[in-house]
Amino acid sequence: MAWRAGFVLFVLVLMLSLGVSVSAAAVSKLRGGWYPWMPYQYEEKTDEVQRLTGLDIELFREIFENQLDFTLELPQINWDEHQQQLKEGKRDIAGGAFMTEERENYVYFSTPYRTEDVVLVANRRDAQARRFINKDKFIKDFPNSKLRLGVVDGYVYGDVIDDFLSAPANRNRVLSSASVQSNLQNLIEGKVDLVPVDRLVGASLIWDNKFASQLVMGETPIFSGPIVALFSRSSTSPALVSSFNQALQTIRKSGRYNMIVRGHLFPTLLGLAADQPWFRMLDNIGTAAFAFSGVLLARKEKFSLFGALVLASLPAVGGGILRDLLVNRDRPAVMDSPNHLAVVFVVVLVSYVALRLPERHVRLRLIPTIEEKGNWIIKLFDAVGLASFTVVGVIVAVEERCDPLLIWGPIFSAMTGAGGAILRDVIRADASHPSLHHEFYAEISLLWGFIFSLFIVSYADVESFNLMSIKIAVALTGIGCLLTRVLVIQRGIQAPAFASMPDRETMPPSAYSEREDGRRLQ
């Protein structure tokens, strides 16, 4: 009997060991999913390879795979189906969700890791619908209107919209689809009148699909709330949720969370902040000023028409091309948006025609007059260009996830603003470039690029991002850079010399002659 009892005990221990091994193996892989929700969850093409990425995706990879040693299974799945599988225990986790009482019945909630702002999108041609993208107007009058709403099955839009959706009497005013992309297309085709969507998701889709001329997005959120990770009550435990929360706190302290937010959220935020009519106007004015400085040099040094185009193009787009080559961008920005080159061509061709018109009429002597008496106007417009290019340089550093940003942001600002002019003078074989000798120019981009980068690094640590704060930061950076350059011009401030210059009395005659020649060339 003793040996039988021992045998049974051995079998039980073996079975328990195998059970623990199987359970551990099962738990080592977490079943999640993703749905198109840029910039939080999306696929991007890099070197002809599709790669799943986004803030939620990279955050989950960092926490579950790098911190907790799990393997993630993330197939594409519709949101409503994902929720149903969480209820049934067929899926373990989900990201990018609001907390609701209904969901609490079948999932555990993590601590919040970001926020979302739900805004309304309308067709620009629909004057009636456009009035309802205002929060107060929507709350007061939309329920009694006849306008139709386009939604995604399973999404939460906040109490106001969710209460409207739950009322049986409103079913004929609601059109459900599988994605926000489909909703926006329905909006353009007139099948619905308003579409609620997260602000950044909507802005990304409108930008990527070139819908900006057809759709308009509300400024005031109809609902704002914290975003959490969901853990199925059927297949996970509170211990896993606690581990997730602790790991989230760890990566916040280490700065890794900051890097993920900067890399995936801030390119969209900064793009929205800079995509304003006033900023584009300043950008075009600055580009024209850069191009005109090349025209003046081409006239003075008797370049050909093609040579004038080269000298005008380099300060306007050369620094940006050099920057994009340095970060190995798939396509230089100038190829995606030919606006800068168009401005350069217009400036060169107009100047070319003006220089060949008869000079007997004062109106036709515009370029010589500007060259003689309007140098300060050119410098002012040039300062405007420096300001806008300084902001653009930092935005590119954020988009390309260059780290540390406090170094690469200022470098890209200076490269975008002043790099093209240096390239131009290399082409001219001119070794006396003012920006490299005495002019306080690139240093201004470095200074304000650093200040703007510092703001981004600091602001990325907060959970809730206010787009208006980022717009103000963009505006203040541009204005600060512009005013600094104007002050430098007005006061005649020069860049600090690397080495002190010898006095005239102690300089050899040949050296003094060379110095004077260099000044005259400038």
C-alpha positions in Angstrom: 0.0 0.0 0.0 2.9 2.4 0.8 4.3 2.1 -2.7 0.9 2.7 -4.2 0.4 5.8 -2.1 3.9 7.0 -3.1 3.2 6.3 -6.8 -0.1 8.3 -6.6 1.7 11.2 -4.9 4.4 11.2 -7.6 1.7 11.3 -10.3 -0.1 14.1 -8.6 3.1 16.2 -8.3 4.0 15.5 -11.9 0.5 16.6 -13.1 0.6 19.7 -11.0 4.1 20.6 -12.4 2.8 20.1 -15.9 -0.3 22.1 -15.1 1.9 25.0 -13.8 4.1 24.8 -16.9 1.1 24.8 -19.3 -0.5 27.7 -17.4 2.8 29.7 -17.5 3.2 29.0 -21.2 -0.4 30.1 -21.8 0.0 33.3 -19.8 3.3 34.2 -21.4 1.4 35.2 -24.5 -1.2 38.0 -24.3 -3.9 38.2 -26.9 -4.8 41.7 -27.9 -5.6 43.4 -31.2 -5.5 46.7 -33.0 -7.7 48.8 -35.2 -6.9 51.8 -37.4 -6.6 54.7 -35.0 -3.7 56.9 -36.1 -1.6 58.2 -34.3 -2.4 55.6 -31.6 -2.6 52.4 -33.6 -1.7 52.1 -37.3 0.6 50.5 -39.9 3.4 52.5 -41.5 5.5 51.5 -44.5 9.3 51.6 -43.9 11.7 50.2 -46.6 8.7 48.6 -48.4 7.8 46.7 -45.2 4.5 47.3 -43.3 5.1 47.7 -39.6 2.5 48.0 -36.8 3.2 51.1 -34.6 1.5 53.9 -32.8 1.5 55.3 -29.2 -0.7 52.5 -27.8 1.2 49.8 -29.7 4.7 51.0 -28.6 3.5 51.5 -25.1 2.1 48.0 -24.9 5.3 46.6 -26.4 7.5 48.5 -23.9 5.4 47.4 -20.9 4.3 43.9 -21.7 7.3 42.7 -23.7 10.2 44.7 -22.4 9.1 45.2 -18.8 7.0 42.1 -18.0 8.4 39.5 -20.5 5.2 38.7 -22.3 4.7 38.1 -26.0 2.0 40.1 -27.7 -0.4 38.8 -30.3 -1.9 41.8 -32.1 -4.1 41.0 -35.1 -6.2 43.6 -36.8 -9.8 43.4 -35.4 -12.9 45.6 -35.4 -13.5 47.3 -32.1 -17.0 45.9 -31.4 -15.7 42.4 -32.1 -12.7 43.0 -29.8 -15.0 44.0 -27.0 -17.1 40.9 -27.5 -14.0 38.6 -27.3 -12.9 40.3 -24.1 -16.2 39.4 -22.6 -15.8 35.7 -23.7 -12.1 35.5 -22.7 -10.9 35.0 -26.3 -8.9 38.2 -26.0 -6.9 39.3 -23.0 -6.2 43.0 -23.4 -7.1 46.1 -25.4 -5.8 49.6 -25.5 -7.2 53.0 -26.2 -10.5 52.8 -24.2 -12.7 55.0 -22.1 -13.9 53.7 -18.7 -17.6 52.9 -18.6 -19.9 51.1 -16.2 -20.9 48.6 -18.9 -17.3 47.7 -19.6 -16.5 47.3 -15.9 -18.7 44.2 -16.0 -16.3 42.3 -18.2 -12.9 44.0 -17.9 -10.4 45.4 -15.4 -9.2 49.0 -15.9 -5.5 50.1 -15.7 -4.5 53.5 -14.5 -5.0 56.1 -17.2 -2.0 56.6 -19.6 -3.4 59.4 -21.9 -6.5 61.3 -22.7 -8.7 61.8 -25.8 -10.8 64.7 -26.9 -13.9 63.9 -29.0 -14.8 66.6 -31.5 -17.3 66.9 -34.3 -16.6 67.0 -38.0 -18.9 68.5 -40.6 -18.9 69.0 -44.3 -17.7 72.6 -45.2 -20.5 73.0 -47.7 -23.2 72.2 -45.2 -23.8 75.5 -43.4 -26.5 74.0 -41.1 -24.3 71.1 -39.9 -21.3 73.4 -39.4 -23.2 75.3 -36.7 -23.4 72.1 -34.7 -19.7 71.4 -34.3 -19.9 73.9 -31.5 -20.4 72.0 -28.2 -23.1 74.2 -26.7 -25.1 74.4 -29.9 -24.8 70.6 -30.3 -26.0 69.9 -26.8 -28.9 72.3 -27.0 -30.3 71.8 -30.5 -29.0 68.6 -32.1 -31.4 66.2 -30.4 -34.4 68.1 -31.9 -32.8 68.5 -35.3 -33.0 66.1 -38.2 -29.3 65.8 -38.8 -27.7 62.4 -39.0 -24.7 61.1 -37.0 -22.0 58.7 -38.3 -20.5 56.5 -35.6 -18.3 53.3 -35.2 -19.9 50.3 -33.6 -18.7 49.8 -30.0 -17.1 53.2 -29.6 -17.8 55.5 -26.6 -18.3 59.2 -27.4 -19.3 60.6 -24.0 -22.6 61.0 -22.2 -24.2 63.5 -24.6 -23.7 61.4 -27.7 -24.1 58.0 -26.0 -27.5 59.0 -24.6 -28.6 60.1 -28.0 -27.4 56.8 -29.5 -29.2 54.7 -26.9 -32.6 56.3 -27.5 -34.7 54.0 -29.8 -36.3 57.0 -31.4 -33.0 58.1 -32.9 -32.0 54.9 -34.7 -33.0 56.3 -38.1 -30.6 59.2 -37.5 -27.6 57.1 -36.9 -25.4 55.3 -39.5 -22.9 52.8 -38.1 -19.7 51.7 -39.9 -16.6 49.7 -39.1 -14.1 52.6 -39.1 -13.7 56.4 -38.8 -12.4 56.4 -42.4 -15.7 55.1 -43.6 -17.6 57.7 -41.6 -15.6 60.6 -43.1 -16.2 59.2 -46.6 -19.9 59.0 -45.7 -19.8 62.6 -44.6 -18.3 63.7 -47.9 -20.9 61.8 -49.8 -23.7 63.3 -47.8 -24.9 60.1 -46.1 -24.4 61.6 -42.7 -24.1 65.2 -41.4 -21.8 65.0 -38.4 -19.1 62.6 -37.3 -17.7 62.4 -33.7 -14.0 61.5 -33.6 -10.9 61.9 -31.5 -9.3 65.2 -32.4 -5.9 63.7 -33.4 -7.4 60.8 -35.2 -9.7 63.0 -37.2 -6.9 65.5 -38.0 -4.6 62.7 -39.1 -7.2 61.1 -41.4 -8.3 64.5 -42.9 -4.6 65.4 -43.6 -3.6 62.0 -45.0 -6.7 61.8 -47.3 -6.5 65.5 -48.3 -10.0 66.1 -47.0 -9.1 69.6 -45.5 -10.9 71.4 -48.4 -14.1 69.4 -47.8 -14.3 68.8 -44.1 -14.1 71.1 -41.0 -13.4 70.0 -37.5 -14.7 71.6 -34.3 -12.3 73.3 -31.9 -14.1 72.6 -28.6 -14.3 68.9 -27.5 -17.8 67.5 -27.1 -16.2 65.1 -24.5 -12.8 64.6 -22.9 -11.8 61.6 -20.8 -8.9 59.5 -19.6 -7.8 56.5 -21.7 -6.9 53.1 -20.1 -5.9 49.6 -21.0 -8.6 46.9 -20.7 -8.0 43.4 -19.1 -10.5 40.6 -19.6 -12.0 39.4 -16.3 -12.4 36.0 -17.9 -8.7 35.4 -18.8 -6.6 37.8 -16.7 -6.2 38.7 -13.1 -5.9 41.9 -11.0 -2.3 41.0 -10.4 -1.6 41.5 -14.1 -3.3 44.9 -14.0 -1.2 45.8 -11.0 2.0 44.8 -12.8 1.0 46.9 -15.8 0.4 49.9 -13.6 3.8 49.5 -11.8 5.6 49.1 -15.2 3.8 52.3 -16.5 5.1 54.2 -13.5 8.6 52.8 -14.1 8.8 54.0 -17.7 7.4 57.4 -16.7 10.2 57.8 -14.2 12.9 56.5 -16.7 11.8 58.9 -19.5 10.9 56.1 -21.8 7.2 57.1 -21.7 8.2 60.7 -22.7 10.1 59.4 -25.7 7.2 57.2 -26.9 4.8 60.2 -26.6 7.2 62.5 -28.4 7.7 60.0 -31.2 4.1 59.2 -31.9 1.8 61.9 -30.6 3.8 65.1 -31.0 4.4 64.9 -34.8 0.6 65.1 -35.2 0.2 67.8 -32.5 2.9 69.9 -34.0 1.7 69.4 -37.5 -1.7 70.7 -36.5 -0.3 73.6 -34.6 1.9 74.7 -37.6 -0.7 74.0 -40.2 -2.3 77.5 -39.8 -2.8 80.1 -42.5 -0.6 82.7 -40.6 2.3 80.2 -40.3 2.1 79.2 -44.0 2.1 82.9 -44.9 5.2 83.6 -42.9 6.9 80.5 -44.4 6.2 81.8 -47.9 7.4 85.3 -47.1 10.6 84.0 -45.6 11.1 81.7 -48.6 10.7 84.6 -51.0 13.2 86.7 -49.0 15.7 83.8 -49.1 15.2 83.5 -52.9 15.5 87.2 -53.5 18.8 87.3 -51.7 20.1 84.8 -54.2 18.7 86.9 -57.1 20.6 89.9 -55.9 23.8 87.9 -55.7 23.2 86.5 -59.2 22.7 90.0 -60.6 25.8 91.4 -58.8 28.1 88.5 -59.9 26.6 88.2 -63.4 25.2 84.6 -63.1 23.1 83.0 -65.8 19.3 82.5 -65.4 20.0 78.9 -64.4 22.7 80.1 -62.0 20.2 82.6 -60.5 17.8 79.7 -59.9 20.5 77.7 -58.1 21.5 80.7 -55.9 17.8 81.4 -55.1 16.9 77.8 -54.4 19.7 76.9 -52.1 18.9 79.2 -49.2 15.2 78.5 -49.6 15.3 74.7 -49.7 19.0 73.6 -49.5 19.1 73.5 -45.7 15.9 71.4 -45.6 17.3 69.0 -48.1 20.6 68.7 -46.2 18.6 68.0 -43.0 16.5 65.4 -44.7 19.5 63.6 -46.1 21.1 63.6 -42.6 18.1 61.8 -41.1 17.7 59.5 -44.1 14.1 60.5 -44.8 12.4 58.4 -47.4 11.4 61.5 -49.3 12.8 65.0 -48.8 10.1 67.4 -47.6 10.5 69.6 -50.7 9.3 66.7 -52.9 6.1 66.2 -50.8 5.3 69.9 -50.8 6.7 71.8 -53.9 5.3 75.1 -52.5 8.8 76.4 -51.6 10.2 75.7 -55.1 7.2 77.3 -56.7 7.9 80.5 -54.7 11.5 80.4 -55.7 10.6 80.1 -59.4 8.1 82.9 -59.2 10.7 85.2 -57.5 13.4 84.4 -60.1 11.2 84.7 -63.1 9.6 88.0 -62.0 13.0 89.4 -61.2 14.4 88.2 -64.6 11.6 89.9 -66.5 11.8 93.1 -64.4 15.6 93.4 -65.0 15.0 93.4 -68.8 12.3 96.0 -68.9 13.3 99.6 -69.9 14.8 101.5 -66.9 13.4 105.0 -67.9 10.2 104.4 -65.9 10.7 104.5 -62.1 8.3 101.7 -61.6 10.5 99.4 -63.7 13.6 100.0 -61.6 12.2 98.0 -58.6 15.2 95.7 -58.1 17.9 98.3 -58.3 15.9 100.5 -55.9 15.4 97.7 -53.4 19.1 96.8 -53.7 20.1 100.4 -52.9 17.6 101.6 -50.4 15.5 98.6 -49.3 18.1 96.3 -47.7 16.3 96.5 -44.4 13.1 95.2 -45.9 14.9 92.2 -47.3 16.5 91.6 -43.9 13.1 91.8 -42.2 11.6 89.3 -44.5 14.7 87.1 -44.1 14.1 87.2 -40.4 10.5 86.0 -40.9 11.9 83.1 -42.9 14.4 82.3 -40.2 11.6 82.2 -37.6 9.4 79.8 -39.6 12.3 77.6 -40.5 13.5 77.4 -36.9 10.1 76.0 -35.9 10.1 73.6 -38.9 13.6 72.2 -37.9 12.4 71.2 -34.5 9.2 69.6 -35.9 11.3 67.5 -38.2 13.5 66.4 -35.3 10.4 65.3 -33.5 8.9 63.5 -36.5 12.2 61.6 -37.1 12.4 60.7 -33.4 15.8 62.2 -33.0 17.1 61.8 -29.5 18.2 63.7 -27.4 15.8 66.3 -28.8 17.6 69.1 -26.8 20.6 68.6 -29.1 19.0 67.6 -32.5 16.1 70.1 -32.3 18.4 73.2 -32.2 20.8 71.7 -34.8 18.0 71.0 -37.3 16.6 74.5 -36.7 20.0 76.1 -37.5 20.5 73.7 -40.5 17.1 74.5 -41.9 17.4 78.2 -41.5 21.0 78.9 -42.3 22.4 75.7 -43.9 21.1 76.6 -47.4 22.8 80.0 -47.4 26.1 78.3 -46.5 25.7 75.8 -49.4 25.0 78.8 -51.7 28.3 80.4 -50.8 30.1 77.1 -51.3 28.7 77.1 -54.9 29.9 80.7 -55.2 33.3 79.7 -53.9 32.9 82.5 -51.3 34.8 81.8 -48.1 33.7 85.0 -46.4 30.1 83.9 -45.4 28.8 86.4 -42.9 27.0 83.7 -40.8 30.3 81.9 -40.3 32.3 85.0 -39.5 30.6 87.9 -37.8 26.8 87.8 -38.3 24.6 86.8 -35.4 22.3 84.6 -37.4 22.4 80.8 -37.1 22.9 81.3 -33.3 19.4 82.7 -33.1 18.0 79.5 -34.6 20.0 77.5 -32.2 18.7 79.5 -29.2 15.0 79.4 -30.1 15.2 75.8 -31.4 16.6 74.8 -28.0 13.8 76.7 -26.1 11.1 75.1 -28.3 12.7 71.6 -27.9 12.8 72.2 -24.1 9.0 72.9 -24.1 8.3 69.7 -26.1 10.4 67.5 -23.8 8.7 69.0 -20.7 5.2 69.0 -22.1 5.4 65.3 -23.2 5.3 64.2 -19.5 1.7 65.4 -19.0 -1.3 63.1 -19.6 -3.6 65.6 -21.2 -2.4 67.6 -24.2 -4.0 70.9 -25.0 -3.6 71.8 -28.7 -3.9 75.5 -28.0 -0.9 75.3 -25.7 1.2 73.9 -28.5 -0.1 76.5 -31.0 0.9 79.2 -28.5 4.4 77.6 -28.2 4.8 77.5 -32.0 3.7 81.2 -32.2 5.9 82.3 -29.3 8.9 80.5 -30.8 8.4 82.1 -34.2 7.8 85.6 -32.7 10.7 85.3 -30.3 13.1 84.3 -33.1 11.8 87.1 -35.4 12.1 89.8 -32.7 15.6 88.6 -31.7 16.8 88.9 -35.3 15.3 92.4 -35.6 17.0 93.4 -32.4 20.3 92.1 -33.7 19.9 94.0 -36.9 18.9 97.2 -35.2 21.7 97.1 -32.6 24.3 95.8 -35.0 25.1 92.9 -32.6 27.7 90.6 -34.0 28.5 87.0 -33.2 31.2 86.4 -30.6 34.5 85.8 -32.3 36.3 82.5 -31.8 39.6 84.3 -31.3 40.3 88.0 -30.7 41.1 90.0 -33.8 44.5 91.7 -33.8 44.7 95.5 -33.9 45.3 97.3 -37.1 48.6 98.6 -35.8 49.9 95.1 -35.1 48.6 93.4 -38.2 51.0 92.8 -41.2 50.0 95.0 -44.2 49.2 91.9 -46.3 46.8 90.5 -43.7 45.1 93.9 -43.2 44.6 94.2 -47.0 43.1 90.7 -47.2 40.7 91.6 -44.3 39.5 94.7 -46.1 39.0 92.8 -49.3 36.9 90.3 -47.4 34.7 93.1 -46.0 34.2 94.6 -49.4 33.0 91.3 -50.8 30.4 91.0 -48.1 
